[in-house]
Amino acid sequence: MILKKHTSKTIAILTGGGDVPGLNPAIRAITIRATREGFKVIGIKNGWKGVISINPLLPLEEQPYCMLLNDHTVNRLGRTGGTFLHSSRTKADKVHISDVPDHLKASYTDEYNDLTNEAVNNLKHLGVDYLIPIGGDDTLSYAVRLHHEGVRTIGIPKTMDGDVPGTEYCIGFSTCVTRTIELTHALRTCAGSHERFLVLEVFGRNAGFSALLPTVGGAADRCVIPEHQINIEQLTALMVEDRNNNPSKYSVVLVSEGASYEGSDILYTSHETDAFGHKKLGGIGENIGEQLKRLSPKFNNGKSINVINQKLGYLVRSGEPDALDSIVPTAYANLAMDLIIQGLSGQMVCINDGKYNHISIEAVKKDDKGESTKKVNISKFYDINRYRPIYSNIVGDPMLILTRE
């Protein structure tokens, strides 16, 4: 018989930002551990949008953005991808007037509105003692705000980009790398059959981990990352060299969506921004492919080399989690519960030096452009002349060496 010590306590879980495999295993593990410890568990749907949309005039059972979680609700979810609590990119302290919940529209009439007071009061209305937000630097940066407002918060880092400061691992990253390697190897048959360059654009925003790690894993000959602007003629010469040295006459480059040319700006698909001020990246892979074809005769005895361009996009963040993204979320969830049982808050669970740990949630910092401060250390891990990872002098580094800050 399990002794329940926390029957008066309530934990709320939410997921924010992009979906990744590993979120459902984390929700499942939190729920199972928490209910066995005697906590009540509430799932808040659609991230911070759900928090600001709670109607304090309605009981929990009638809240469309809330659901009670128990073993039965979550038991099968650990094998599935995405998040069954759904997500959003809402920034609760900068809500556009069109996104203000209907029951609050009379009170908030500015173009952009800070609904933080509503968020805090809504969590109190639900009787939430601890909040566990699972997300990337955007989601967790707002969790820092709530921490300052007195909400007891334990953050869990999640992003396929691998760029949340303060941790060597974020939920979703391993599956992203695994999918990227698998899909790149699958596309090799097309590139080899037609003796072409294969140019693959991958997510990652302004950090190059999701391009660099698959290259370490043998997915590509070269990789282009945001931390270093490329010389396109230099890349073309290298790609032609790789192709000519390959008996199947093709070569592969992975391009991070935030990469750019020497002296040029980052390419965006539009100038619209999300709630956190991010423009939608994309197009650099196709552009590099066009430039490789245009310049290839210069390095290939006057003969042009055709290109296969492919955005891997959402394919690398879809489907079920791989082994690491099944194991780490479960460990993170139980570590979060350990901290709650100890009465701690304002923390983020993490892996540092390859070991599970926790740090102040205020480690989630952004630069003056609103981007994550965690980037690839190019002096240690990236050869700027060869556009390849550096593999030397890694004694003492953790397993996923390139994700250390």
N, C-alpha and C positions, 0 to 999 in steps of 0.2 A: 504494500500500500504506500502510495506517494504522499508525503506530508506536504500540504499546500500552505505556503507561508504568505502568499501575496494576493489573497482573494479580493482585496479592496483596490488593487492596482490595475491600471489599464495601459496597454501599449498600443500605439498606432503605427502602422507601416505605410509608406508611400514610395512610389517609384517615379522619378522624373527624368526628363530628357529623352535621348534616343533609347529604343529597346535594344537589348542584347540577350543572348543566351546566358543563363546563370541567374537571372532575376527571380524566376519562379523557385528554383532550389533554395535561394536565400529566404524568400517569403515563407516557404514550407518549413524550413529549419527553425526560423524564428517562432513561428506559430506553434509547432510541436513542442519545442523547449519551453516556451512561455506558458502554454496551457498546462503543461505538466508541473510547472512551478507555481501554478495557481493564478496567473495573470489572465485578464480578459484581453483579447486581441481584436483590434479594429483595422480593417484594410480601408485606406482612403484612396478612392479611384482618381485617376488623371492627375496625379502629382499635386503641385501647389494650386492648380486650378480647382481641384477637389476641396482643398482646405479653405479657400476663400469662398467657395460656393455653398458651404454648409449653411443651412437656414436655422438660426437659433430658436425659431418658433416651432420647430419640428423635433420629435423624439428621434433617437438613433435609428429605430426600426423604419422610419419613413424618409430617411435621408438618402436621396438617389446616388450620392457620391460616397456612401459608406456601406460596408458589409462586415458582419461579424465573421471572424475566422476561427476555425477549429480543425482538429485532425482530419475529420471527414472532408472538409472543404478543400484542404490543401494536399491531401495524401498522394494523389497521382500527379501533381503538378511538377514535381521535381524532375520529371523526365521531359518536360516540354520547354520550348524556347519562348522568347518574348516575356511579357508581363501580363498576367491575368488581371492585375489591378489597373492596367492601362497607364498611359503616360501623357505628358504635355510638356511644352516648353514655356509655361507660364512663369513670369517673374512677378511675385505677389506685391512687390513694392513699386512696380511700374506697369500697371494694368491699363491698357487702352480703354477708352470710354465704351467702345463697342463690345469689350469683353467683360465689363463689370456685370456681375450676376444681377438678374432682374430685380431681386428684392433689395438691392443696394443702389440702384440707379438714381434714386431721388437724392441720395446722400453724397454721391461721387459724380461730379459733372465736369471735371477737368479733362483735357485730352488724355493725360496719363495720371494715374492715381495710385497712391500708396495705401494698400489694403492690409498692411501688416497688423494693425489693431484688430481688424476683423479676423485675421488668421489666428491670432493669439486667443481672442475671445471664443472663437469657434472650437478650438481645441479644448478650452476650459469647459465649454458647453457639453462636449462629448465626454468629459471626465478623464481626459488623457493625462497620464502621469509622465509617460516617456514617449518621445517621438523618434522613430527610426526611419530617416530618409535614406533611400538608396539611389545614388546618382553620381553624375560627374561633377566637374568643378562648378558648373552653373547651379545645379540643384543644391550642392553642398554649400556654395557661397551664400545662398539665401538661408540655409540652415544656420549658418554663423549669425546672421541677423536675428533669427528667432532665439538662438542661444543668448544673445545679448538682451533680448526682451524677456528672458526668464523661463523660456521653454526648455525643459530638460531633454537634451537631444544627444543621440548616438548615431553618427553617420557611418554609412558603408559605401566605399568608393566603387563606382561602376563607370566604365567607358571602354568601348572597343579601341579608342585612341591610345589608351595607356598613359594618359598625361595628367592624372590627378596628383597634385603635389603632396608629398609626405608619405607616399607608399610606393613600393616596387611593383605592386600588382593591383589591377582593377578588374572587377568582374566583367567578363566579355572579351577581354583582350586575347586570351589563349584561343578561343574559338575563332576570332577574327584572323589570327595568324594561321591557324590550321586550315580554315576555309581558303585563305589567300594562296597558300601553298598548293592545296588540292586543285583549285580552279586554274591556277597558272600552269600546273603540270598537265591538266586536261587540254588546255589551249595550245600546248606545245605541238600537238599533232597537226593542228591547222597551220601553225607557223612553219613547221618543218616541211609539210607537204608542198607549200608554196614558196619556200625559201625566203621568208619575209622577216622584218622586224616585228616583234610582238611588244606592244606598248599597253600597259595596264595601269589605269588610274585607280587609286584606293583612297578611302576615307582617312581622316587623321587630323583635319583642320591644320593647325599651325605647329604640330609636332610630328616628327617623322618615324616614330616607333613602328607604326603599322606597315610601313614600307621597308624599314631596315631589318626588322626581325625575320620576316619571310625570306629576305635575301640571305641572311645568315643561314636560314634553313634550306638554301639551295634553290629557291624559287626563281631567281633572276640572276642575270649577269651583272646588271648595274641597278642602282636605285637612286632616285632623285628626291630629296627631302627639303622641307621648308627652311631648315636651319642654315642652308648654304645655297645661294643662288648659283645656277649652272651657266656654263658657257656651252651653247648648243653645238658649236663646231667641235669642241672637245668631246662632248657626248657622242656626236655622230661618228667621229673617228674611232672611238672606243667600241661603239656598237658594230661598226663595219669590221673592225679587228675581231670581235667576238664571233661574228657571223662567219667570217672566213676561216676561223680556227675550228669551227664546228662542222663535223662531217655531214650533218644534216642541213647546213647552210641557213641557220636562223639564229637570232639572238633576242634576249628578253630584257626589258627594263620596267621596273616598278616605279610609278610616279605618284607621290603624295599630292592630294588635291590642293594643298597649300604651297606647293613649290612655285618657284618663279625664276625668270631669266636674270642674268646680270644686268643691273641698272633698270629693271622693270618692276612694275607692281604685280601683285597677286591677281589672278583672273577670278572673276565672280560670274555666276550665271545670271545674277540680277543685283540691283543696288538696294533691294528691299532687305530689311533686317528682321531677325526674330526678336522676341521679348528681351533677350540678353544682349542685343546689339550686334549679333553676328550676321554678316552677309552670307548668302549661300555660295559656297565654293564650288568650283567645277569647271572643266574645260581645258585645263593645262595639259592633261594627257593627250587629248586629241590634237591640241596645238603642237605639242612636242612631236607627235607622230607625223604631222604635216611637214614640220621643219626637218625631221630626219630624212624623209623621202626627198625633199627639195635639195638637201645638202649632200645626200649619199653619193652622187656621181663624183664629187670632189675627192672622195676617199676610196672610190671603188672603180677606178679606171674608166671614169666617164659613164658608168652604167647606174641607172636609178634602181633603188631597192624599194619595193612596195611594203606597206605597213598594215598590220592588223591592230586596230585600236579597240579597246574594250574597257568600259567602266565596270569594275566589280561591284561597286555600290552596295546595295542592301543584301546581296547574296552572302556577303561575309558576316552579316549580323543576323541572319535568319536561321530558322531551324533549331534543332535541339543542341544543348551545350555539349562540348567535348568533355573529356575526363577532368581536366583542370578546372573547368567552369562548372563542374558538378561538385567537386571536392571543396574548392576554396570558398564558394558562397556558403556552404554548410558550416565551414570553420568560422568564417566571418560572422555568421548569424549567431553561433554559440558564443563567440567572443563578445559580441554586443550584449548578449544576455548575461554573461558573466559580469560585465561592467555595470549593467542595470541592477543586478542583484547586490553588487557591492555599493550601490548608491552613487555611482559616478555619472557625470553627464558632461556635455561640452567636449566630447571625445570623438575621434574617428578611428575605427579599426583599420589596421594596416599590416603590411609585411615590410620589415626593414632588416637588411642584412640576411634575407632569406628566412626570417623568423616572424611569427605572428606577434603583433604588438598593438599598441594604441597610442595616439598622440592627440594633442589639442586639435579640435576641429578648425581652429583658426589657422592651421597650416595650409588650408585651401586658399591660396592667394592668387590674385590676377595681376597682370602688368597694367600699364597705363592705357593699353588698347583694349582692356577687358578680356585678354586671353590668358590661358594658363601659363604659369611661370615655369612649368616643367617641360624641358626640351631635351633633345638628343645632345649629349656632350660630344660635339664633333671633333674636338681635339683628341679625344680618347677613342672614339668608336667609329669615326667616319673619315675615309680617305678622300679629301676634297679634290685630289688630282685624278683619282681613278673611279670616283663615284661608287665606292664599294665599302662595306663594313671593314673595320679593323679588328682582327682577332687576337692580337698579341697582348701579353701582359695582363691576363685576366685572373691570375692567382689571387684568391681572396674575394673575388666578386661573386655575387649571388647567381643563381641558376639563369634567370632571365637578365643577363648582364647589362643589356643596353637600357634597361628601364630604371637603373639607379640614378638618383639625382646627383 
